[in-house]
């Protein structure tokens, strides 16, 4: 004959009591954060050159993966829209540059395009537009500064362009790009050159081999990584740090150029 099931442990009311205020404070903080983000989202929406027929696309474009629903495999985050917006930006920017600089050859246009669609340029535009406060990021991640990271802002801006394209086609995406990127397009009479390109050209001009880049370390969570890269050339080395491997390589190249006196 089977014995009766043993009763489980009895909750200790004294142990449970301190948790309730903490839980309420966390819930209140989360609610206040969502309200502030919603208000910032509404303020951003009125500045866009398009009124969304599907406002859920705008909300999705500004939802960081840390705030997405794991039960939906994070498909409600902005990552898919970012993938689309990256291609939209490249197209409308290439179209604009070909129109704006009719005397430049493909190589010069390519340098301009690379600089204008870089994460650094995107983050600069996103910060000027005020995307940071409108990002949907959990309170803990926001306190950790995730919403202010250049890579997160750049991704959100690409996602916004993807959302504009899906809701209204190329015209609203083109309008936003031409309005927000105008200072960057007009800032340089000559095509910009990245540190990696400048380093390579300096070395080749003096008969040195090409630089060698090595990933030294990567740390931090997947949504908030830090990369360290070392570059070696012409008997010298330098290290750089960035939120992406590419950004770390650029920082390392900049450091080596300074060390070489280039």
C-alpha positions in Angstrom: 0.0 0.0 0.0 1.4 3.3 -1.0 2.0 5.8 1.7 0.4 9.2 1.8 2.3 12.0 0.0 4.3 14.1 2.4 3.3 17.7 2.6 5.7 20.2 1.2 7.6 22.8 3.2 5.4 25.5 4.7 6.3 29.0 3.4 7.8 31.2 6.1 5.8 34.4 6.1 8.7 36.3 7.7 11.0 35.2 4.8 8.4 36.1 2.2 7.5 39.5 3.6 10.7 41.4 2.6 10.3 40.2 -1.0 6.9 41.9 -1.5 8.1 45.5 -1.3 11.0 44.7 -3.6 8.7 43.1 -6.1 6.3 46.1 -5.9 9.2 48.5 -6.4 10.5 46.6 -9.4 7.0 46.5 -10.9 6.5 50.2 -10.3 10.0 50.9 -11.9 9.1 48.8 -14.9 5.8 50.6 -15.3 7.3 54.0 -15.1 10.0 53.0 -17.6 7.4 51.8 -20.1 5.4 55.0 -19.7 8.5 57.2 -20.3 9.4 55.1 -23.4 5.9 55.3 -24.8 5.9 59.1 -24.3 9.3 59.3 -26.1 8.0 57.1 -28.8 5.0 59.3 -29.4 7.2 62.4 -29.5 9.5 60.7 -32.0 6.6 59.6 -34.2 5.4 63.1 -34.9 8.9 64.1 -36.2 9.0 61.4 -38.8 8.1 62.1 -42.5 5.5 59.4 -42.4 2.4 58.5 -40.4 2.4 54.8 -39.7 -0.7 52.9 -40.9 0.7 50.0 -38.7 2.1 51.7 -35.6 3.2 48.3 -34.3 6.0 48.4 -36.9 7.4 51.6 -35.2 7.2 49.9 -31.8 8.9 46.8 -33.1 11.7 48.9 -34.7 12.5 50.4 -31.2 12.3 47.1 -29.3 15.7 45.9 -28.2 16.2 42.1 -28.0 16.5 42.4 -24.2 12.9 43.5 -24.1 11.6 40.9 -26.6 9.5 37.9 -25.7 11.5 34.7 -25.6 8.3 32.7 -26.0 8.2 34.2 -29.5 11.8 33.4 -30.1 12.6 37.2 -29.9 10.8 37.7 -33.3 9.2 40.8 -31.8 12.6 42.5 -31.4 14.0 44.9 -34.0 16.5 42.5 -35.4 14.6 41.5 -38.5 13.7 45.1 -39.3 17.3 46.1 -38.8 18.3 43.4 -41.4 15.9 45.0 -43.9 16.7 48.6 -43.0 20.4 48.0 -43.6 19.6 47.3 -47.3 17.2 50.1 -47.5 19.7 52.6 -46.3 22.4 51.3 -48.7 20.1 51.7 -51.6 18.7 55.2 -50.9 22.2 56.4 -49.9 23.8 55.1 -53.0 21.1 56.7 -55.1 21.6 60.0 -53.4 25.4 60.0 -53.7 25.3 59.2 -57.4 22.9 62.1 -57.8 24.8 64.5 -55.5 28.4 63.8 -56.8 28.0 63.2 -60.6 31.7 63.7 -61.3 33.0 61.1 -58.9 34.0 57.6 -59.9 32.8 54.4 -58.2 35.7 54.2 -55.8 35.2 57.6 -54.4 31.4 57.1 -54.1 32.1 53.8 -52.3 34.2 55.5 -49.7 31.5 58.0 -49.1 28.9 55.3 -48.8 31.0 53.3 -46.4 31.4 56.2 -44.1 27.8 57.4 -44.2 26.3 53.9 -43.5 28.8 53.1 -40.8 27.8 52.3 -37.3 29.4 55.5 -36.1 27.4 57.7 -38.6 24.2 55.8 -37.7 24.7 56.3 -34.0 25.4 60.0 -34.5 22.2 60.4 -36.5 20.2 58.3 -34.0 21.4 60.3 -31.1 20.5 63.6 -32.8 17.0 62.3 -33.5 16.5 61.2 -29.9 16.0 57.5 -30.5 17.6 56.5 -27.2 14.8 57.5 -24.8 12.2 55.8 -27.1 14.0 52.5 -27.1 12.2 49.7 -25.4 14.8 48.3 -23.0 14.2 46.7 -19.5 15.0 49.0 -16.6 18.0 47.0 -15.5 19.5 47.1 -19.0 18.7 50.8 -19.3 20.5 51.5 -16.0 23.5 49.6 -17.4 23.6 52.0 -20.3 22.4 49.7 -23.1 20.1 52.3 -24.5 22.9 54.7 -25.0 25.3 52.3 -26.7 26.3 53.4 -30.2 25.7 49.9 -31.7 22.2 49.7 -30.2 21.3 53.2 -31.5 22.7 52.3 -34.9 20.7 49.1 -35.1 17.5 50.9 -34.0 17.9 53.5 -36.7 18.3 50.8 -39.4 15.3 49.1 -38.0 13.3 52.3 -38.2 14.2 52.6 -41.9 13.0 49.0 -42.4 9.7 49.9 -40.7 9.3 53.0 -42.8 9.9 50.9 -45.9 7.4 48.2 -45.0 4.7 50.7 -44.0 5.1 53.3 -46.8 7.7 52.1 -49.3 11.0 53.8 -50.3 9.6 57.4 -50.3 9.4 57.9 -46.5 12.7 56.1 -45.9 14.4 58.2 -48.6 12.9 61.4 -47.0 14.2 60.5 -43.6 17.7 59.7 -44.9 18.0 62.9 -47.0 16.8 65.0 -44.1 18.9 63.4 -41.3 22.1 62.6 -43.2 22.3 66.0 -45.0 24.9 67.5 -42.6 27.1 64.4 -43.0 26.8 64.3 -46.7 27.7 68.0 -47.0 30.4 67.9 -44.4 33.3 66.7 -46.6 34.2 68.0 -50.0 36.5 64.9 -50.5 35.5 61.3 -49.8 36.3 60.3 -46.2 38.9 57.6 -45.6 38.7 55.2 -42.7 41.7 54.6 -40.3 42.1 51.0 -41.7 42.2 52.3 -45.3 44.6 55.1 -44.3 46.9 52.7 -42.5 46.9 50.3 -45.5 47.7 53.1 -48.0 50.5 54.5 -45.7 52.1 51.0 -45.5 51.8 50.2 -49.2 53.3 53.6 -50.1 56.4 52.7 -48.1 56.7 49.1 -49.2 55.6 47.5 -46.0 53.4 44.3 -45.9 49.7 44.7 -45.1 48.7 45.0 -41.4 47.7 42.0 -39.4 44.6 42.2 -37.1 44.1 39.8 -34.2 41.1 39.5 -31.9 42.6 39.7 -28.4 39.4 39.3 -26.4 35.6 39.6 -26.5 33.6 40.0 -23.3 30.2 41.0 -22.0 26.8 39.7 -22.8 25.7 39.1 -26.4 23.7 42.4 -26.5 26.5 44.4 -24.9 29.8 43.1 -26.1 33.3 44.6 -25.9 36.0 43.6 -28.4 39.7 44.2 -28.2 41.8 43.9 -31.4 45.5 44.2 -31.9 47.1 45.4 -35.1 50.7 44.9 -36.1 52.7 46.4 -39.0 56.0 48.0 -39.8 57.5 46.7 -36.5 54.9 48.4 -34.3 51.7 47.3 -32.6 48.6 49.0 -31.2 45.3 47.8 -29.6 41.8 49.2 -30.0 38.5 48.6 -28.2 35.0 48.8 -29.6 31.4 47.6 -29.4 32.0 45.5 -32.6 35.0 43.8 -34.0 35.1 46.3 -36.9 35.0 49.2 -34.5 37.8 47.8 -32.5 39.9 47.3 -35.7 39.3 50.9 -36.7 40.4 52.1 -33.2 43.5 49.9 -33.4 44.4 51.2 -36.8 44.0 54.8 -35.6 46.3 54.0 -32.7 48.9 52.5 -34.9 48.8 55.5 -37.3 49.5 57.8 -34.3 52.3 55.5 -33.2 53.8 55.6 -36.7 53.4 59.3 -37.0 51.3 59.0 -40.1 
